[in-house]
């Protein structure tokens, strides 16, 4: 199992030239869209998320955020985006400025000691998840707080401990991360904030 198994959304790319690429698999979150690195992505491109009802959601790319994976199956974009304004088009505008509003959330994942930062400049809640030992301990704490079935909790904690023991072996960590995600599909909303940091740790492990 690879990171693409997390991507449940269908996302198309509208280039500034008018060309439409995709769709590809993606994961749409507030201020960010992760998607397969199957096509080039540039600032100003529009990401279109297909919806099962109503009009598609449209997002302006502020920073493509390309992440080099272990191989082609794990390379992906972590694009910082702004929801397209129906009134203005290509992102909300601030005052009379014609440039897109800066992305309200910044994600940084790099190296074996990576941090996953969700920072807001508009009074949003700031969340920082540190990679390494604290990342795994924070994940365990989150599971203990939200998983009420003792047997299931023990199973998930064991998988986290396996990832923790393999954090310096990228291949092993990637395999164990895939197993953990597969077992945690029903609680994705709980583990989702940790996934980018875990993926960054796997791709940056030596």
N, C-alpha and C positions, 0 to 999 in steps of 0.2 A: 504494500500500500504506500502511495506517495502523497505529497501535499495536495495534489489535484483532487484527491478524494474528498477533501474538505469543501471544495468549490461547488456549491449547489445552484448558483445563479447562472443564467445565460446572458452574456454580455457581448455587445457588438461595439466596434470602434469606428467612429465617423471621423475621417481625416479632414484636415483643413482644405485639402484639394477637392473634397466632395466624395471621395471614395469611401466605401463602407467595407470593413473587414470583419471576419468572424461569422457567426458568434463563437466565442470561446467560453470555457468554464471560468467562473469567478466567484468571489465572496465579497458581498457589499456590506460595508460597515460604515458607521458615522464618520464622515471625513476621509474615508479611505476605501479603496477597492483593490483587492488582490485578484490577479487573474493570470492565466497561462501566458507564458512568453512565446506565443505562436506568431505574433505579428509585431512590427515596430510600434512604439508608443511615444508620443512627443507632447510637450506642453501645448495646451490649446486644443488637443483632440477631445472629442466627446465620447464618453462611454455611455452606452444605452443599455439599461437593464430591462429585460422583458418581464412583464408582470402577468400573472394568471388572470387578472381582471384590471380594467381601467387602462389608462395610457402608460406607456413605458416611462421609466424614470431616466433622466438625463443628467450627466455629471461632466463638468469641465475638468480636464487634467491639469493640475498645477505643477506636479513633479511626478514623472513616471516611476521613480524609485525601483529601478531594475535590481533584482537580487539574483546573483549567480549561484546556482545550485551545484550539488555534487555532480550532476549530469543534466542532460536536456529535460529529464522528467521532473526535475525539482527546481529548475530556473523559472522565475516568475516575476511579475511586477507587484510592488506594493505602492500603488499610485495614490498620492495625496490629491483629493478632488474637492470641488465645490458644486453643490447642487445647482443646476442651471435654473436661472430665474425665467419664468414665463414672460415677464414684462420686458426684461432687458436682453435675455439670451446670453449664452456663453458665460454664465456665472453671475452671482449677485455683484452689484457695483456699490462702491462706497462713495457717497457724495456725488460730485460730477466727474470723478475720475473714470476713464473708460477702461482701465485695467481691471482684471478680476480681483476680487477680494482675496487676500492671502488665506491659505488653508487654515482653518481654526485648529486643526490637530496635526501634530508632527510625530512621526514614528521613526525611531532610529534603531536599527538592528545591525550590529557589526562585530565580528570576531567572537572568540570564545568567552570574553568577558562582556558580552553585549548587554545593553539595557534597552528595554522596550518602554519608551516614554510617550504618554498621551498627554500633551500639554495644550492648554487652552489660553487664548488671549482675550476671551470674551466671557469671563466668569464661569467657564465650564470647569468640571472637576478634573484635577490633574492626577494621573495615575502613573506610577513608575514601577515596573517589574524588572528586577535585576536578574541577569543570567547567572549561572553558576549555582552554588549551594543554596543561596537564598531563594532562587527561582523555584527550585524543587520543594523547598520547605514551605514557601508561600502557596504553591499548588496543593500540597498535602493539606495545609490548613484550610484552604478553600473547599476541598473535597470533604473534610471532616465536618465543615459547617453546613454543607448542603446535601450530602448523601446520607440518608437515614437507615438504609438497609445495611446492617453490620457486615454481612457476607460480601455484598457488592463493594462496600467501602474497603474491606481488606484486599479484595482483588485489585481495585484501582490503585490503592496505596502501594501494593506490591509492584505494579507496573511502573509507577513513578520511581520507586526505589531502583528498579532495574535500569531505567533511563539515567538516573543519577549516577549509578555505578559505571555507566558506559559513556559519560559525558565527554570524555577525551578521545573517543573512538567514533568518528563520524559515521561510518558504515553501520556499526552496531547501534548507535543512538538513533539513526534514521529508521532502522528496522523496528526498534522498540517504540519509537514515537508513532509509527504507523499502527502498531498493535494497540497502543494506548488510545489513539484516536478512534480506531475501529470499535473498541470496547466502550467508548464514551460518547458515541453518536447521539444518544438520547439526552445527554447533558451538555451539549455543545455550547449552550449559552453560558455555562459555568466556566468551561475551560478555554473558550475562544480568546479571552485576553492574553492567555499564556502561549497560545500556539505560535504567533510570530517570533517570540523570543526563543522558544524551543527549536523552531525551524532554523533561526539564525545561529543558534548554538550548534546544531547538527551540521550546518554547512561550514561553520568556522572551526569545528573541532579538529585537532591535529592528531 
